[in-house]
Amino acid sequence: MIHNKTYNNIIDTLKKLGNAHNIIQTTTSGDIWEIDLNKNTKYPLMHINPVNVQTGPSTLTYNFQIFIMDLVSEKSNWKSSNYISATNLSNNQEVLSECLQICTDIIGMLRHSGWQSEVDPLDINEPVIFAEGEFNIEPFQERFDQEVTGWVFSLPVIAQYDFQTCEIPVDNRPIVQ
C-alpha cells in the first residue's frame, strides 16, 4: 500500500528544501499577503504560495507559486566600490542573478528527487514528490513594502496518490437505497 502524501507533507518537504539551501535565510508559506516582510526578516526569502491541487489517475499535482526575493541595497549605504558605473547605482542585477540561481536550484532538486528519501529510495511504497516540465520564471522589482527584488515561478509538485477507499472515515452503510 502506498503511503499517500498529504498537503502537510508537501509543504513540509518544500520548507525543508528551502531550509536546506545554504543561501536561503527564511522560508515561509501561506497566502501571498502573508509574506513576512518585517524589518527583521532575514533575506533571501523563499515563500510558498498554494494555488490549487489537480487530481490525476494516480497522482495529485499541488500547484504553488514560489517567490524568491532579496533586499536591494539602498544607494545611501553604498561605498564607491559597490558602484559598477555612474548609471548603475543599485545592486538590483546582482540580486536578480542570485535569486534566479536559487530558483533553478529548487527546480533541479525537485526534478531529481532522490535527495528527498529518508528511507530506501527504491521502495515503491515510499513515494517522493517531483516536478517536471518547463518553468516560466518571472522577475519582479519593488513588489512588496520593502525594497525587495526577485523572481516568482509556478511550481507543479506531483505526488503519487492511490485514492484508496478502504480507509475513508465513513459509516459502512450503503449510500444509495
MILUMGU-576569 format. One record per residue: x, y, z of N, C-alpha, C in turn; residue in one letter. Coordinates in steps of 0.02 Angstrom, whole numbers, plus 50000, padded with zeros to 5 digits. Each point is the difference from the previous one (the first is absolute). Example, Ala and Ser with C-alpha at 12.3 -4.5 7.8 and 13.67 -1.06 7.14 Angstrom:
BEGIN
506604971650390499555005950000500455006050000a 499825005349964500425005950003499615005550037s 
//
This chain:
BEGIN
500424994150000499585005950000500445006250000m 499845004749957500375006349996499815004450059i 500495003250029499885004850054499925006849966h 499375002049989499855006249964500305006150034n 500225004749959500255006450026499425004750011k 500005003450056499485004950015500255007049984t 499555004850003500185007049991500545001950050y 499924997850063500515001550051500684997149980n 500014993849975500634996949978500345004149945n 499605002449953500275003849943500295006750025i 499625003650040500245006450026500624999050042i 499994994950044500594998750042500614998349958d 499914996249946500564998349956500275006249966t 499565004349975500235006149967500355004650049l 499755000350062500345004150051500694997150017k 500054993450004500654996850013500485001549943k 499745000049939500415001649942500275007150006l 499575004850018500225006950009500505000750057g 499864996550056500455000450058500674996649987n 500004995049956500624996449985500455004049953a 499715004649962500405004049953500435004950039h 500645000149986500475004050040499935007549991n 499665002349948499945007249990499345002650028i 499464996149994499355002250026500045000650076i 499795005850026500035001250072499334999050035q 499455001149964499334999450029499554996549950t 499604995150023499524996649958499325000550034t 499505002549963499335000750027499504997149950t 499384999150024499464997649956499355003450020s 499535000049953499355003050012499815004449942g 499475003750009499765004649949500545005249985d 499985002649939500505004949979500015006150047i 499425001750029499975005850044500284998550069w 500184993750013500294998150064500774999949997e 500295002049945500735000249995500265004550055i 500474997450038500275003750056500535004949975d 499835006450002500465005149976500195004850056l 500034997450061500205004250056500735002249991n 500175005250034500695002649996500514994950026k 499774995150040500474995250029500024993449961n 499664999649943500024994049959500694999249970t 500264993950003500654998649969499894998049927k 500385002949956499964998849928500624996549976y 499954996449945499454998949954499424996150032p 499405001349975499394997050025499694995749946l 499784994050020499604995749956499314999750029m 499505001649959499304999650023499624995249955h 499614995550031499614994949966499275002050003i 499715001749943499305002249996499594994549967n 499554996650037499594994749969499505003049951p 499904996649943499545002449949499404995349994v 500134993649983499474995049995500304993049998n 499574994949998500214993149993499594996849945v 500354996449955499674996549946500074992550012q 499474996249985500034992850006500154996849933t 500404994750002500134995949941499794992950016g 500104995349955499804993150013500334997050063p 500635001650012500354997450059500475005250030s 499835006349991500415005450027499575005850024t 500295004050042499755006650016500545004949979l 499815005349966500485005149981499835006250040t 500445001750046499935006050042500335005849963y 499625005149986500265005849963500145005750048n 500615002649996500225005450044500315005649958f 500005005950029500435005449976500585000350049q 500605000049975500595000550043500325006849988i 500075003850053500325006549998500704999550030f 500495002349964500685000550027500195007449995i 500175003050057500135007250000500565001750048m 500305005849988500525002650042499955007650001d 500285003050050500015007350005500485003049949l 499805005549972500455003949957500325005250045v 500665000749994500355004850042499785007149985s 499935003850053499845007049992500635003849980e 499935004449953500585003749973500365004050053k 499645002450049500315004250051500504996050044s 499924993450002500454995850040500604997549961n 500045001449937500524997249958500655003850007w 500534996249991500675002949994500175000449926k 500515003649984500175000849928500164993349968s 500234995050037500164993549971499374996249978s 499415001950025499384996849980499765002249931n 500215005949978499745002749938500364996949941y 499624997449954500284997249939500135005649950i 499525004549996500085005849956499555005550027s 500085005849973499605005750023499264999049984a 499834995949951499304998849983499704994050037t 500414996150034499754994250036500135001050074n 499525003250034500095001850070499624995450047l 499904993849981499694995150045500294993149985s 499864995450045500234993249990499434995649974n 499515003049968499424996449974500194994149955n 500475001149955500214994749955500304994050038q 500415001450050500304994650039499474996250039e 499515003650028499464996850037499594995549953v 499835002549941499634996049952500404993749980l 500645000849989500414994349980500024994750055s 500125002050062500034995250055499324996650011e 499475003949998499334997150011499804995249944c 500205001649938499864995449944500374993450010l 500625000450024500384993950012499654995750053q 499735003150052499634996350051499384996749970i 499645003549956499424997149967500194993749961c 500535000449962500214994249960500254994450045t 500305001650057500204994950049499394996250025d 499475003550017499394996950026499694995549947i 499955002549939499734995949946500414993849990i 500665000750000500444994349991499934994850055g 499935002450062499934995350056499354996149995m 499485003049973499364996549993499984995749937l 500375001849949500044995849940500384993650015r 500495000450043500414994350018499874998650074h 499434996950014499744999850068500304994750045s 500514996549979500304994950041500255002550067g 500195006450005500265002850062499475000150055w 499364999449983499475000650049499914993950044q 500154994249974499824993950034500424999050063s 499654999350056500334998650063500044992450012e 499654996349958500014992750003500294997449934v 499914993749987500264997049939499715003449938d 500405003449959499735003549941499684995349949p 500134993550006499714995249953499354997050026l 499785001850059499384997450029499415003549966d 499624996249960499455003049962499435002250045i 499994997950063499485002250047500175006550034n 500575002849986500215006550028500075005049943e 499435002749977500045004549943500355006550018p 500355002649952500325006550008499605004949957v 500125006350011499685005149958500505002349948i 499745002349944500465002349948499655005349958f 500385003249958499745005049952500274998349932a 499615001349949500234998849932499735005449955e 500265000249940499775004949951500455006249999g 499745005149967500375006349994499705005050049e 500415004850020499795004850050500115007149974f 499525004250011500055007049981500165003950064n 500605002850004500235003650059499975007449985i 499595003750038499885007149985500315004550052e 500365005349979500305004650048499495004950028p 500145002550059499615005550027500475004750037f 499805006350005500405005050035499535004250043q 500225001450060499635004350046499274998050004e 499884993450004499314997549999499665000750068r 500384999850053499715000150066500215006450037f 499835000550063500135006250038500745001750005d 500424995050002500715001450005500305000349930q 500635002049996500365000249936500264993049984e 499544995549980500204993249982499934999149925v 500444995949974500004998149930500084992549998t 499734996849949500084992849996499624997149941g 499844993750008499674996249947499424996150030w 499504998749959499444995750019499894995049944v 499844993850018499844995049950499474995250026f 499624997349952499504994950017500354993450006s 499844996450053500334993650013499474994650008l 499914995649952499564994350009500384994350034p 499784998150059500334994750037499564993849994v 500274994849971499634993949986500154994850054i 499474997250030500084994950051499574994049981a 500284994150009499614993949987499424999850050q 499424997649977499424999650043499564994349974y 499814995450044499644994149977499245000450008d 499735005450028499285000850009499684993950032f 500334997350050499764994250036499345001650035q 499504995849992499355001250032499894995850062t 500454995650016499914995550058500045003750067c 500365005550002500115003450064499655006850005e 499505001249957499635006350004499574999850063i 499995005150041499625000050062499255001349988p 499654994849975499285000449990499684993850030v 499355000550014499634994250024499994994749945d 500004993850020500024994549952499284998149980n 499615005049979499324998949978499945002049927r 499554996849964499915002049930499755007349996p 500255003649952499795007049990499355000249961i 499934995849952499404999849957499544994750028v 499375001750009499494995250025499604997149944q 
//
